[in-house]
Amino acid sequence: MDPVIEAALIGGGASALVAITAFLTTRAVTRMQLKSARDDRIWDQRVAAYVEAIGAVQFRQMNRAHDYRARPLDAETERRAQAVLSRYIEPDWHILDARLLAFGSAEMVSFMQQGSTAHETARQLFLAWEANNGALDPSYYRDAMNAAESIDDRTIEQIRAEIQGHDQAALTAGPDLMPADI
């Protein structure tokens, strides 16, 4: 074979190999960038839902502390309490639940569900106590109030752990998110 043709074939083959390698590398990098952008968007939505969840849990705690008490407040304390409560905006619980189901971790969804259940249990027990004109021992509902408060506090702690420790794969990584991608 003519050395010129041989050199041309070798050069063409090498060029084709470089072009194919460049194409495959570009495609792989583009896929990684698209996945990273998608993960960033999901993370942003998760954080927004979690911030909203903190406000909702605090709203629930403030209202529970105010509304479910054995003794009424004196006028001045009640006025101050109403001033604080008026700054809280009641969340749309259905929208928040949907956002947490869509973007939250399974642990976070579980915490919020446990908190709602505990709050409702405490509310029902308080209303039963109140319907009996306080004839029952206040511990009848106070234990449930304390349990609801505890789960709400743990919910906020879980949110903070997930947001602030988001580089820890165990807290945030879903099946498609690897620690190196965070």
N, C-alpha and C positions, 0 to 999 in steps of 0.2 A: 504494500500500500504506500501511496505517495505520502511523505512526511508532512506535507502541508495539509493534506486532507486529514491525516491522523491528528495533527495539532488542532485543526478546526473542530473535529469531533470531540476531542478531549475538552477543549475550551467551551464548546456548546453544552456538553454534558454537565460540566462544572457550573456553568451559568444557570442551567435548568435546575440543578440541585440547590443552588443558592436561592433561586427564585421560589422554589417549592418550600424550602425551609423558612424563608422570610414570610411567605403566605401563612404557613401553619403557625408560626410564632405570633404573627399579628392577630390571627383569629383567636388564639388562646388568650392573648393579652386582652383583647377586646371583650371576650366572654368574662374574664375575671373582673374587668372594670365595670361591665354591666351588672354583674352579680354584686359587686361591692356597692354600686350606686343603689341597687334595689335594697340591699341590707341596710344601708344608711337611711333610706326613706322609711323602712319599717322601724328602725331604731328611733327615728324622730317621732313617728306616730306613737310608739310605745311610751316614750318619755312624756309626750303631751298627754296621753291617757293617764299615766301615772301621776302627773302633777294634778290633773283634774281629780283623780281618785283621792289624793291627799286632802284636797279641799273638801271633797264630799264626806270623807271620814271625819274630818274636823267639824264639819257642819253637823253631822250625826251626833258626835260627842257633845258638842255645845248644847244642842237641843235636848239631848238625853239628860244632861246635867241640870238643865233648867226646868224642863217640863215634868220630869219624874222625880220629884222630891217629896219627902214626907211632910215638910212644913213649908208654908208660904214664906216668901222673902219679905223683909220690911220694905217700905215704899222706896227708899233711896237705893237700896241694893237692887230692887226690881228695876228701877229706872236705869241704873248702870248696866244691868244684865241685858235689858232690851236694847240699849245703845250698842252693845257688843253684838248681839244677835242680829240686829238690823244690817250690820255690815256683811253678813254672810248671805250668799245667794243660794237658795236651794238648788241642788243639781238636778238635772234630768236623769234620773237613775236608770231608765231604760236605755238611753243613748250611751251613758257611761258603761253600763254592762256590755252593750254591743261592742264598744271600742275596746274594752278589756278582753272580751272573747276573741276579737280579731287580732289584737296586737300584744296582749299581755302574756306572761308566762303562765303555765298551768298552775304553778304555786300561787301566783298573784290572784288568779281567778278563784281558786279555792279559798284564799284568805278573805276575799271580798264576799263570797257566798257565805262563809262561816260568820263573818261580821254581820251581815244582813239577818241571818237566822238568829244569832245571839241577840241582836237589837230587838227583833220582833218578839222573841221569847220574853225579854226583860219588859218590853212595853205591855205585853199581855198580862204578865204577872203583876205589874204595877197597877194596871187598870182593874184587875180583880181585887187587889188590896184596897184600892181607892173605893171600889163599889161596896166593899164591906166596911166603909167609913173608918178605915184604919184599925179595925178590930183585930186583924191578924198581926202577928209579929212582923215588923218591917224587914227582917231578914228574909221573909217570904219572897220579896222581890230584889232585895239588895245584892244577894249572891249572884243573881242573874245580871244585874246591872254591872257588877264588878267583872263578871265573865265577859260581857259585851265590851266593856272598856278595855279589858286585857287583849281581846282579839283585835280590836281597832288599833291599839298601840302596836301590836305585833305586825299588823298590816302595814302601818307606816314604816316600821323598821324594815320590813321586806322590800318595800318600794325603794327606800334609801339604799339598801344593800344592792339591789339590782341596778339602780342608776349609777351609784358611785363606784360600784365594783364591776362595771360593765366590761372590763378587760379580763375578768375571770370567767372562763368558759363555762364553768359549772352554774353560774348564775344567769347567763344570758344566751348561751349558744343553743340554738335550735338544731335540728338535725342537719341543716344545710350550712351552718355557720361554724367555721373552725376557728380556734384561738388565733391562728396566724392571720386570719382575715379581719380580725377586729382592729 
